[in-house]
């Protein structure tokens, strides 16, 4: 099932607003993840934010390595907040991850 055109446009707009300098390959992955079926009930801005955090965490931090070493998800997430925010800052994100953010 494809993402409706209006939603696709809204996701693209939210992505450009959130991450003005993100590399194309990263933006394409985030765009695809934000348009996934399990995200369709969320507003586009929230879907983009959640997809962004998940992508950065998995692709640009030691999150996977920490999980493999036996850390639980919450601990692994805590340990990669700083690196996640470094990537977001490099991409000139208009929002950073706060350690109090939950379920992201």
C-alpha positions as CSV (number, residue, x, y, z in Angstrom):
1,X,0.0,0.0,0.0
2,X,1.4,3.4,-1.0
3,X,1.4,6.5,1.1
4,X,-1.2,9.0,-0.1
5,X,0.2,11.9,-2.0
6,X,-0.9,14.6,0.5
7,X,0.7,12.7,3.4
8,X,3.9,12.1,1.3
9,X,4.1,15.9,0.7
10,X,3.5,16.7,4.4
11,X,6.3,14.2,5.3
12,X,8.7,15.7,2.8
13,X,7.9,19.2,4.1
14,X,8.3,18.2,7.8
15,X,11.6,16.4,6.9
16,X,13.0,19.5,5.2
17,X,12.0,21.7,8.0
18,X,13.5,19.4,10.7
19,X,16.7,18.4,8.9
20,X,17.8,21.1,6.5
21,X,21.3,19.7,6.0
22,X,20.8,15.9,6.3
23,X,22.5,13.9,3.6
24,X,20.2,12.7,0.8
25,X,20.6,8.9,1.6
26,X,19.7,9.5,5.3
27,X,16.7,11.7,4.3
28,X,15.4,9.0,1.9
29,X,15.6,6.3,4.6
30,X,13.8,8.6,7.1
31,X,11.2,9.6,4.6
32,X,10.5,5.9,3.9
33,X,10.3,5.1,7.6
34,X,8.0,8.0,8.4
35,X,5.7,6.8,5.6
36,X,5.5,3.3,7.0
37,X,2.1,1.8,7.8
38,X,2.7,1.8,11.6
39,X,3.3,5.6,11.4
40,X,0.1,6.5,9.4
41,X,-2.0,7.4,12.5
42,X,0.6,9.9,13.6
43,X,0.8,13.5,12.4
44,X,3.6,13.8,9.7
45,X,5.8,16.0,12.0
46,X,5.7,13.3,14.7
47,X,6.3,10.4,12.3
48,X,9.3,12.3,10.8
49,X,10.7,13.0,14.3
50,X,10.3,9.3,15.4
51,X,11.8,8.0,12.1
52,X,14.7,10.5,12.4
53,X,15.6,9.4,16.0
54,X,15.3,5.7,15.1
55,X,17.5,6.2,12.0
56,X,20.2,8.2,13.7
57,X,20.2,5.9,16.6
58,X,20.6,2.7,14.5
59,X,22.8,4.1,11.7
60,X,25.0,6.7,13.4
61,X,25.6,5.6,17.0
62,X,26.8,2.5,18.9
63,X,23.2,1.7,19.8
64,X,23.2,-1.7,18.1
65,X,26.6,-2.6,19.6
66,X,25.3,-1.7,23.1
67,X,22.2,-3.9,22.6
68,X,24.5,-6.7,21.4
69,X,26.6,-6.3,24.5
70,X,23.5,-6.9,26.7
71,X,22.3,-3.4,27.5
72,X,18.6,-3.0,27.7
73,X,16.9,-0.6,25.2
74,X,16.5,2.3,27.7
75,X,20.1,2.1,28.9
76,X,21.4,1.9,25.3
77,X,19.3,4.8,24.3
78,X,20.6,6.9,27.3
79,X,24.2,6.2,26.3
80,X,23.7,7.4,22.7
81,X,21.8,10.6,23.4
82,X,24.9,12.8,23.1
83,X,26.0,11.2,19.8
84,X,22.4,11.4,18.4
85,X,22.3,15.1,19.2
86,X,25.8,15.6,17.6
87,X,24.4,14.1,14.3
88,X,21.2,16.2,14.6
89,X,23.3,19.3,15.2
90,X,25.5,18.6,12.2
91,X,22.3,18.3,10.1
92,X,21.1,21.6,11.6
93,X,18.1,19.9,13.1
94,X,15.5,22.3,14.5
95,X,15.0,19.9,17.5
96,X,17.3,17.8,19.6
97,X,16.7,14.7,21.6
98,X,16.1,15.3,25.3
99,X,16.9,12.6,27.8
100,X,13.4,12.9,29.2
101,X,11.8,12.1,25.8
102,X,10.0,8.8,26.2
103,X,9.3,6.0,23.7
104,X,11.5,7.5,21.0
